[in-house]
Amino acid sequence: MRRVLAIIVAAMLLAACGEGGGTSSEETSDSDTSTSEGTATGGDDSLADFFGYGSEDPQEAQAQYMDEEARRQELIRACMAGEGFDYTPVMPPEDSFQVWDPDDEEELAKTQGFGITTWYGNEEVFDSGVEWVDPNQEMVEAMSETEQQAYFEALYGTEEEQMEGTTTEIDPETGEEITYSEGFGAGCEGEASTEIWGDQSQTADLWEELSPEMDAMYERLQADPRILELDEQWAACMADAGHEYESRTQMYEVVFDDFSQRFEAIVGPNGGYTDPFEGWSQEEIDAFFEEKTEDEIEAFFEESQQQNQADIDQEALSALQQEERDVAVADRQCGAAYDEQYQEIAAEFEAEFIEANRGILEQIREAEGR
């Protein structure tokens, strides 16, 4: 588990720091050691470069996102027409696309921390304020129950079709069943998404084949003397701020579980949420939504939330949330230099990984339509 988390953290750091900008290494015939001079054959500085994930420029990234979504929505419209239904493309509002600007990270850390506990009681801070309107809603609501079922089965697939693309596994640590989708789902929605972003189910086995080598690559990266030196500098800076961690990776490994467990001890499981309809029959629930106005429904849920929060130790919760913010701010301040250097070093390892596994990676890239 620690190994997997380290890989995830490394990938997160690479994504947060942007793409490119680092030098890559050449493979030598007589040594496995890497050098920062030269670039790997093919000129790919990182996996992000190889797959063409996004753009560093916010305007370009937004334009790419909106273009892909427009093409996807048009495919859904054509598919639904073939199934005998009208469908108006649902485009996101222009201001719904939020680019993570590194210059804003410290300010966000001051208000949101890592987002583990700080959302509670501050939902408006995490709300984008962007209202999405489905132009198909009025039409669907006017349909009969049978028509609605046929519409949604065409859009998302039947229950059987949806289950065909899922896999259920048992978590070895908790024994809990975990069901996940291997692709983009069924129906017109799934078909359109696959057309735009590729068949993810085809790439799952390929990624699994690469997993051992990718694990080993990131483990070597974390053990690189330059990374260890960065961690020592970061840890010393964090200690000066009053936060003891062995390394940045170790912090990411423990911080979520630590704050989550302490948060649950204060507010209760499920983020303090309890079902306001517990004990109600389905008929009673249906009647409630049919008979009540929107204001009455909103007031009902607000009252339920207030009741849930009535017995919470607000002082303990506030202290925990502030502690999370303090750690996040210290991490941003101590990690400013860390990020850029980490990216450059990681690019060397990823460039070598690409060259060693170019055939499989190209298959994945082709399947994803990159």
C-alpha positions, 0 to 999 in steps of 0.5 A: 500500500505504501508503494502504491501511494508513493507512485500516486503522490509522484504522479500528482506532483508531476501533474501539479508542476506542469509538463516538460521543462526537464532534461532527460537522460540517455541510456548507456550500454554499460550502465543503468545509471542515468545522466541529465545530459541529452534526451531519450530517443523520441524527445519525450520528456515525460509521460505527460508529454508522450500522451499529450495530456493537456496544456500548460496554457490555461486558455489552450487547456480550456479550449481543448476541453470545450472542443472535446466536449462539444464533439462528444455532445454532438455524438450523443445527439446523433446517437440518441436521434438514431434511438428515436429521441431528441437530445440537446447537447449539454455544454458546460458553462464557460466559467465552469472550467477551473485551471489550477494556477500554481500562483494561487496554491498557497492562498488556497491552502490558507482557506482549504488546506488539503480539502480533507476536513475544511469543506465541513461547515464551509461548503460555499467555499468549495462551491464553484457557484456555476449553475449547470442547466440541462436543456433536456430536463423539461422534456424528460420530466414531461415523459411518462415513466415508461418513456423516461426509462427508455430514454435513460436506457438509450442514454446510459445503457440498460442495467445489464449493459452497465454491469458488463463494463464493471469489475468487482474486487475485494479490498484485501485490507477491509474485505469490502467489495469495490466495483469500478468501471473499466471504460466509459459506460454504456449507451450513447453517453458511453459510446460518445466518450469512447469515441473521443477519449478512446477505449479505456477497457482495451488499455487496462491490461496493457497498463497492468502489464506495465505496472511492475516496471512503473512501480520499480521506476518510481521507487528508483526515483524516490531513492535517487540521492537528489530526491533524498536531498530535496526531502531532507531540505523539505523536512527541515523546513517543515520541522521549522514550521512545527510539522514533523515528517520524514519526507514529502511522500511520507506526509502524503501517505499519512496526512489523509488517513490521519485527518480523516480518522480524527475528523470522523471521531468528531463529526461521526462516519460519512462526514456526519451525514445521516439519511433524513429519510431513514425509516421512511417507505419509498411511497412516503419519500415519493409523496414528500417530493411531490407535495412539497415546494422547492423551498420546503424541501431545501428547508427540510434538508437544512434542518436535518443538517443542523440537527446533525451538527448540533452535538458536534464539538465545534471547538475541536473541529475548528482546531482540526481544520486550522491544523490541516490548513497550517500543514498545507500552507507549510507544505506549499511554502517548503515545497516551492523549490521542491516541485520544479527540481522534482519534475526535472529529475522525474523527467529523466526516469520517465524518459528512460521508461518510455524508451524501454516500453515504447511499444506498449505505450504506443498501443495505449496512446493509439487506443486512447486516441491520443 
